[in-house]
Amino acid sequence: MTEGLTKAAARNIFYGGSLFFFLLFTALTAHSHWYMVNKSTDKAGLTESVELGKHVWEKNMCINCHSIMGEGAYFAPELANVWERYGGHSNPEGARMALTAWMRAQPTGAPGRRQMPYFDLSDEEMTALIDFLEWTDSIDDQNWPPHPAG
């Protein structure tokens, strides 16, 4: 019996291990995709208004200052749970009015504070953006953000 690995044995271990981990990676990726599509996302609540709200979010580049579920900039508050923070679960109309008033009142002009720019959103765009934020709050984000204030 020879000492150590032969070239053929080392090659077989390399190719076998590479194939095993490639298959494992593929299976985990497929499972993650399946989980996001079927379990964690509220497909029933994904309406045309929510879709328009996502377009408003992208058109106005809100992600340059805000983050949703940790994705985006950290200049302004996390918005994945803004619906909850504004009391949307217990008082949806109050939360809608408060979010609309907050966005329409920007910039506040408070000295020494970061200022959100004014976006001249139509009523339809404002409603759609709030619908998008409400829908985002319904996603199973596995307790993100860790602090209620975002």
Buried (B, 14 or more C-beta within 10 A) or exposed (E): EEEEEEEEEEEEEEEEEEEEEEEEEEEEEEEEEEEEEEEEBEEEEBEEBBBBBBBBBEEBEBBEBBBBBEEBEEEBBBBBBBBBBBEBEEEBEEBBEBBBEEBEEEEEEEEEEEEBEEBEBEEEBBBBBBBBBBBBBBBEBEEBBEEEEB
